[in-house]
Amino acid sequence: MTGGSGGETPAPGPDSISRLVHDLANPLSAVLAEAQLLLLDADTLTPDTVASLRAIEAAALKMRVVLREASARRQP
C-alpha cells in the first residue's frame, strides 16, 4: 500500500495494534451481548432469526479469539 507521497506506508506499530484491538473489542462485546440476549428468547423467534443470531454469535466469538491473539502477540 502506498501513501500520498508515493512511498510505502509503514507497518502498524504496537501502539496502533493495541488501539485497534481496543476499538474493535468494545463494539464487538455489545454485538455479542445483544445476540446472546435475544437468543434467551429463542423459543419466541422464527427458526431463521435464531439461525441468524447464532451465526452472529459464532462470528463474534471467533473475532474475539482473533483480537485476543493479536493482543497477546504484541505483548513482550
C-alpha positions in Angstrom: 0.0 0.0 0.0 1.3 3.4 -0.8 0.8 6.7 0.9 0.0 10.1 -0.6 3.7 10.8 -1.1 4.3 7.7 -3.2 6.3 6.0 -0.5 5.5 2.8 1.4 3.1 3.1 4.3 4.9 1.8 7.4 3.6 -1.3 9.1 1.4 -0.5 12.1 3.3 -0.4 15.4 2.4 -2.0 18.7 0.5 1.1 19.9 -1.7 1.2 16.8 -2.4 -2.5 17.1 -3.3 -2.1 20.7 -5.6 0.8 19.9 -7.2 -1.2 17.1 -7.8 -4.2 19.3 -9.4 -1.9 22.0 -11.5 0.0 19.4 -12.9 -3.3 18.0 -13.3 -5.2 21.2 -15.8 -2.8 22.8 -18.5 -2.7 20.0 -17.8 -6.5 19.4 -18.8 -7.1 23.0 -22.0 -5.2 22.6 -22.9 -7.1 19.4 -22.2 -10.4 21.1 -24.2 -9.5 24.2 -27.2 -8.4 22.2 -27.2 -11.6 20.1 -27.0 -13.7 23.3 -29.7 -11.7 25.0 -32.0 -12.2 22.0 -31.2 -15.9 22.0 -32.5 -16.1 25.5 -36.0 -15.8 23.9 -35.2 -18.2 21.1 -38.5 -20.1 21.6 -40.4 -16.9 20.6 -38.3 -16.3 17.4 -38.5 -17.8 14.0 -36.0 -20.5 13.1 -34.4 -18.2 10.5 -34.0 -15.5 13.1 -32.4 -17.9 15.6 -30.1 -19.2 12.9 -29.0 -15.7 12.1 -28.4 -14.8 15.7 -26.4 -18.0 16.2 -24.3 -17.1 13.1 -23.7 -13.6 14.6 -22.8 -15.1 17.9 -20.3 -17.5 16.3 -18.7 -14.8 14.2 -18.4 -12.5 17.2 -16.8 -15.3 19.3 -14.4 -16.0 16.5 -13.5 -12.4 16.2 -12.9 -12.2 20.0 -10.4 -15.0 19.7 -8.6 -13.2 16.8 -8.5 -10.0 18.9 -7.1 -11.8 21.9 -4.4 -13.5 19.8 -3.5 -10.1 18.3 -3.3 -8.6 21.7 -1.2 -11.5 23.1 1.3 -11.3 20.1 2.0 -7.6 20.7 3.0 -8.1 24.4 6.7 -8.8 25.2 
